[in-house]
């Protein structure tokens, strides 16, 4: 069987694009620069980081403020589970209680972290905007 002649550019996938069309990667790169995609992504990342830090600080403040209520709820839950299991799992229940209390402590410690704006000023590890 003989193959029919084909266009030389279709035989070699690494051949260059026609002179009137730049390579796709260059076109994409140019558009990313034109629309300042990197700068926008940096701004979004900084905004999200600030929102997460603020949320963590608020959760910590609530945990600290309502620590007594949380301890009472843990006491109620421990008592209820202990009663229903007739004390058979008291050691595991106490272990779980300790884990819960340590977790609440760790959350409450985050209240001081605050958001970057709540502290001394802007975040130093976020690059400045280019435009």
C-alpha positions in Angstrom: 0.0 0.0 0.0 1.2 3.4 -0.8 0.5 6.4 1.3 -0.9 9.5 -0.3 1.3 12.5 0.0 0.5 14.8 2.9 1.2 18.3 3.8 4.7 18.4 5.4 3.5 20.4 8.4 1.0 17.7 9.3 3.7 15.0 9.3 5.9 16.8 11.8 3.9 17.9 14.9 6.8 20.0 16.1 6.8 22.2 13.0 6.3 25.9 13.4 3.0 27.7 13.2 2.3 29.7 10.1 3.9 33.1 10.3 0.6 34.9 10.9 -0.1 33.0 14.2 2.2 33.0 17.2 2.4 29.8 19.3 -0.4 29.2 21.7 1.8 29.4 24.8 3.0 32.9 23.7 -0.6 34.0 23.1 -1.7 32.8 26.5 1.4 34.4 28.2 0.7 37.7 26.5 -3.0 37.7 27.6 -2.0 36.8 31.2 0.4 39.8 31.2 -2.2 42.1 29.5 -4.8 41.2 32.2 -2.3 41.2 35.0 -3.4 37.8 36.1 -0.5 37.3 38.5 -1.2 40.6 40.3 -4.9 39.7 40.6 -4.1 36.2 42.0 -1.7 37.7 44.5 -4.5 40.1 45.6 -7.0 37.3 45.9 -4.5 35.2 47.9 -3.8 38.1 50.3 -7.6 38.8 50.7 -8.3 35.1 51.5 -5.4 34.9 53.9 -6.7 38.0 55.7 -10.2 36.5 55.9 -8.9 33.2 57.3 -6.8 34.9 59.9 -9.7 37.1 60.9 -12.1 34.1 61.1 -9.6 32.2 63.2 -9.2 35.1 65.6 -12.9 35.5 65.9 -13.4 31.8 66.6 -10.7 32.1 69.2 -12.3 35.1 70.9 -15.6 33.3 71.0 -14.0 30.1 72.5 -12.2 32.2 75.1 -15.3 34.3 75.9 -17.6 31.2 76.2 -15.1 28.8 77.8 -17.4 28.3 80.8 -20.4 27.4 78.6 -18.2 25.0 76.5 -16.9 23.3 79.7 -20.5 22.8 80.9 -21.5 21.3 77.6 -18.6 18.9 77.7 -19.5 18.0 81.3 -23.1 17.2 80.2 -22.0 15.1 77.3 -19.4 13.2 79.4 -22.0 12.5 82.1 -24.6 11.4 79.6 -22.3 9.0 77.8 -20.9 7.7 81.0 -24.5 7.0 82.3 -25.5 5.2 79.1 -22.5 3.0 79.1 -22.7 2.3 82.8 -19.2 3.6 83.3 -17.7 0.9 81.1 -15.7 3.3 79.0 -14.9 5.9 81.6 -11.2 6.0 80.7 -11.9 6.5 77.0 -14.5 9.2 77.8 -12.0 11.1 80.0 -9.4 10.8 77.3 -11.9 12.2 74.7 -12.8 15.0 77.2 -9.1 15.9 77.6 -8.7 16.0 73.8 -11.8 18.3 73.5 -10.5 20.6 76.2 -7.1 20.9 74.6 -8.7 21.6 71.3 -10.8 24.4 72.7 -7.7 25.8 74.4 -5.8 25.8 71.1 -8.7 27.6 69.4 -8.9 30.1 72.3 -5.2 30.9 72.0 -5.8 32.0 68.4 -7.8 35.0 69.6 -4.6 37.0 70.0 -3.3 36.3 66.5 -5.9 38.5 65.0 -6.0 39.6 61.4 -3.0 41.4 59.9 -5.0 44.7 59.9 -5.7 44.3 63.6 -2.0 44.1 64.4 0.7 46.6 63.6 -0.2 47.2 59.9 0.0 45.5 56.6 1.2 41.9 56.2 4.9 42.0 55.3 5.0 38.6 53.6 2.4 39.6 50.9 4.0 41.2 47.9 2.9 44.7 47.0 0.5 45.2 44.1 2.1 46.0 40.7 -0.4 48.4 39.5 
